[in-house]
Amino acid sequence: MSPLVIDASVAIKWFLPERYSINAIRLLETGCELAAPDLIFPECGNVLWKKWLRQELEPEVIPSLLGDLRRMNMRIVPTFALVDEASRIAATWRRSFYDSVYIALAVVCNGRMITADEKLFNALKDTPMAQRVTLIWDMV
């Protein structure tokens, strides 16, 4: 079975109650292989930092939450292994390099990227990359 590539918008829902958190948690129960580029750690850290700035989170919980993410049963792929494919995707489909790294992992491992980023999904829905991107609310 092909892996599901998890982006930061989904992973953060494992730890913080947000819209569609239950869908993200259900992904953990599917038995599917989960994968993510190592970029997921700084991206999730940035989300947590923004929540701290908005006083939605105490700063001392951030390292703990990132530690929990690190211990998830998820294959982590180094970003440097994805840069060639990510560069091609970013240039071809005019997506950020950050988003393109996740999509590149889905392409390289013949999987699907699961995201809560509706803007990204909509930007790719009429391209060949549409088969690689699925919205979290369309899962389980």
Residue pairs with C-beta under 8 A, 6 or more apart in sequence:
1 32
1 33
2 33
2 109
2 110
2 111
2 112
3 32
3 33
3 34
3 35
3 75
3 109
3 111
4 27
4 32
4 33
4 34
4 35
4 111
4 112
4 113
4 114
5 34
5 35
5 36
5 102
5 103
5 105
5 106
5 109
5 111
5 112
5 113
5 114
6 27
6 34
6 35
6 36
6 40
6 74
6 113
6 114
7 36
7 40
7 43
7 99
7 102
7 113
7 114
7 115
7 116
7 117
8 39
8 40
8 43
8 44
8 46
8 47
9 115
9 116
9 117
9 136
10 24
10 27
10 114
10 115
10 116
10 136
11 24
11 36
11 40
11 44
11 69
11 72
12 18
12 44
12 47
12 48
13 20
13 21
13 23
13 24
13 25
13 116
13 136
14 21
14 24
14 25
14 28
14 68
14 69
14 72
15 65
15 68
15 69
16 51
16 57
16 65
19 116
20 116
20 136
20 137
23 136
23 137
23 139
23 140
24 116
24 136
26 139
26 140
27 34
27 114
27 136
27 139
27 140
28 34
28 72
28 73
30 140
33 75
34 72
34 73
34 74
34 75
35 74
35 75
35 76
35 77
35 105
35 109
35 111
36 74
36 75
36 76
36 77
36 102
36 105
37 76
37 77
37 78
37 79
37 82
37 101
37 102
37 104
37 105
38 76
38 77
38 78
38 79
39 79
39 98
39 101
39 102
40 69
40 76
41 66
41 69
41 70
43 98
44 65
44 66
44 69
45 62
45 66
48 57
48 61
48 62
48 65
48 66
49 62
51 57
52 58
52 59
52 62
77 105
77 109
79 86
79 101
81 108
82 101
82 104
82 105
82 108
83 101
85 104
85 107
85 108
86 97
86 100
86 101
86 103
86 104
87 97
87 100
88 104
89 95
89 100
89 103
89 104
89 107
89 129
90 96
90 97
90 99
90 100
93 100
93 123
93 124
93 127
93 129
94 123
95 103
95 120
95 123
95 124
99 117
99 120
102 113
102 115
103 113
103 124
103 129
103 132
103 133
105 111
105 113
106 112
106 113
106 132
106 133
107 132
111 132
112 131
112 132
112 133
112 134
113 132
113 133
113 134
114 134
114 135
114 136
114 139
115 121
115 133
115 134
115 135
115 136
116 135
116 136
116 137
118 135
120 133
121 133
121 134
121 135
124 130
124 132
124 133
